[in-house]
Structure formats: C-alpha cells, structure tokens
Amino acid sequence: MSNFQHFSVNQLIQLVESDPDIQIADIRDAASFQAGHIKASININNENLADFIADADMDKPLIVVCYHGISSQGAAQYLVEQGFDDVYSLDGGYQAWREAHA
C-alpha cells in the first residue's frame, strides 16, 4: 500500500500555475474556508466526503490542505486507502499558503 507524500507551498504554487484542473481538498471548517482558501480547492467535510470520493478522479494528483499541515496528513492517508493514487499533504497547511501570498 502506498502512502501520501509531502508537498511544499512552492511546489503547489508551481502546480496550480501549470495545471488549473488540480484537485485540492481543503478539510478546514466551513467558516475558515469561506474566510479564505486556495482558488481551486473544494471544502471537504464528513457530510460531503463520500460524494467527493465518488466524483473525484482517482488518477489525478490530490493535495489535502488543513490549517497547519498536521491533520491533512491523516486525511491524505485515508484518501490513499480509498483508492487515490497520487495524494499529497500540504506542509504548513493553509497558513503557509496564505503567508506565501501575503
């Protein structure tokens, strides 16, 4: 069984620019997501997780984002176990992304 990989903010910035169809799952709470999020991201929670898995492209890279890059690691591993081939956890989470775009 494969594991998720780590992804830096700089890697994500380059990937978003080169692949606008990138899959980004933001697992923060809805209020935080509404306050600000990475442009292409989808807010994932327990209510819509099954639909997300059903609708997502399992073969395309998937980046998981949380607040600081901690809880995204567990979520990324879970998504690997659900059949995603290419899963990444964003190191530093949304906080690092926001600071890079300040």
C-alpha positions, 0 to 999 in steps of 0.5 A: 500500500502506498502512502501520501507524500509531502508537498511544499507551498512552492511546489503547489504554487508551481502546480496550480500555475501549470495545471488549473484542473488540480484537485485540492481538498481543503478539510478546514471548517466551513467558516475558515474556508469561506474566510479564505482558501486556495482558488481551486480547492473544494471544502471537504467535510464528513457530510460531503466526503463520500460524494467527493470520493465518488466524483473525484478522479482517482488518477489525478494528483490530490493535495489535502490542505488543513490549517497547519499541515498536521491533520491533512496528513491523516486525511491524505492517508485515508484518501490513499486507502480509498483508492487515490493514487497520487495524494499529497499533504500540504506542509504548513497547511493553509497558513503557509499558503496564505503567508506565501501570498501575503 
